[in-house]
Amino acid sequence: MIYLDYQATTPLAPEAFEAMVPLLRDHYGNPHSTHRAGRQAAAQVELARDRILSAMALPEGRLIFTSGATEALNIAITGFARNAPADRRRIVTLATEHAAVRDTVLALEADGYEPVLLPVQRDGLVDLDIARAAINPETALVIAMLVNNEIGVIQPVDALCDLAHAAGAVFLCDAVQGFGRVPLPENADAIAISAHKVHGPKGVGALWLRDGLTLPPLIHGGGQEGGLRSGTLSPALCAGFGVAADLMRQNREADVAHVEKLWKAALDLFHGWTINGSTDNRYHGNLNIRRDGIDGARLLSDCRNIAFSLGSACASGSGRPSHVLHGLGLSDKEARGSVRIGFGRYTSAAELEDAARAITQAAAHQTTVAQGAHGS
Ligand SMILES: Cc1ncc(COP(=O)(O)O)c(C=O)c1O
């Protein structure tokens, strides 16, 4: 199988795996216990926290481990909303956000908050004039993703953060796809990240919170993570995340150079396909493309030895065309004719070539059959 679905998840780095094994097998102490076994496990958790914080390279802030970015985003969105004074009920985000943001924001409507989903332009980027008009003194919170998980476009998060602060609101960034690849917004108040998108294990993520900010907990219990996120941490998952984050920092230039090489090759290999979303403001490990007369879902089943997708992994099973592609103004037909190809550190040029050959041949076959059916 050729794996080309790096936005859904990334292969676990062997170094991250190695770091996890002794914590699963030998050093199984509860990191919240006070005996030596517990303290040893806790030291590994703290080492991981430090590694992730240095990979984030942000001003003073703290890192709270969670089960993933979905939980981190839920904690931050509901927490900031609850913290806001009664005259700030507006929550502004983009129409093309991940469901972990969009659905959490929409759910708050039932509690009297006013969700505002900003449209994006044809290139997938938010129009800052529209954002400026929407972010007003009634706004509690602005949320935007750094790199879009479906189309890879890089949103102007620094500008959105400035607009939020000018209106007296806080700014939360969903940096799941951008962490380790694209600089993080330095002035953000909170940032959500996830281990499995950076060659770490699934089931662990984190919320970075600017110093001085507090949030009410969403999960109550033993008071771990400074009382913000109760529950016993998994030292193995934290350690795997820490090593993976460290590797993102150390390998950054090599990863970028490798992805650029693959991107250039992919542009040639998929010549004649249309790229969805901006090509200038984009993370180049994501190629979301479409072609007339193609059924993306059929293409996936025709190329069973290649792991690629229609869009977000969570939406792929739903059969509904992507809300992100609709957000760009694509028709149902265009959205259904689109596929997402994601590559990165462990993708070889030969794999990309083989996959592109199989995909373009299957696509050509689809169009020939369709033309034949029209002709007869
Ligand atoms: C942009 C974005 N935000 C949030 C998430 C949710 O992350 P997790 O799988 O860690 O809950 C994802 C994962 O698909 C994502 O791509």
The ligand as a MOL file (V3000), in Angstrom:
LIG
                    3D

  0  0  0     0  0            999 V3000
M  V30 BEGIN CTAB
M  V30 COUNTS 16 16 0 0 0
M  V30 BEGIN ATOM
M  V30 1 C -7.4290 20.8410 11.4630 0
M  V30 2 C -7.7890 19.7760 12.4450 0
M  V30 3 N -8.2950 20.1240 13.6370 0
M  V30 4 C -8.6080 19.2120 14.5720 0
M  V30 5 C -8.4440 17.8690 14.3370 0
M  V30 6 C -8.7870 16.8640 15.4080 0
M  V30 7 O -7.5960 16.3260 15.9270 0
M  V30 8 P -7.5850 14.9760 16.8040 0
M  V30 9 O -7.6360 13.8490 15.8220 0
M  V30 10 O -6.2830 15.0240 17.5450 0
M  V30 11 O -8.7370 15.0150 17.7180 0
M  V30 12 C -7.9440 17.4580 13.0980 0
M  V30 13 C -7.8210 16.0150 12.7800 0
M  V30 14 O -8.2570 15.5630 11.7410 0
M  V30 15 C -7.5930 18.4350 12.1290 0
M  V30 16 O -7.0970 18.0980 10.9440 0
M  V30 END ATOM
M  V30 BEGIN BOND
M  V30 1 1 1 2
M  V30 2 1 2 3
M  V30 3 2 2 15
M  V30 4 2 3 4
M  V30 5 1 4 5
M  V30 6 1 5 6
M  V30 7 2 5 12
M  V30 8 1 6 7
M  V30 9 1 7 8
M  V30 10 2 8 9
M  V30 11 1 8 10
M  V30 12 1 8 11
M  V30 13 1 12 13
M  V30 14 1 12 15
M  V30 15 2 13 14
M  V30 16 1 15 16
M  V30 END BOND
M  V30 END CTAB
M  END
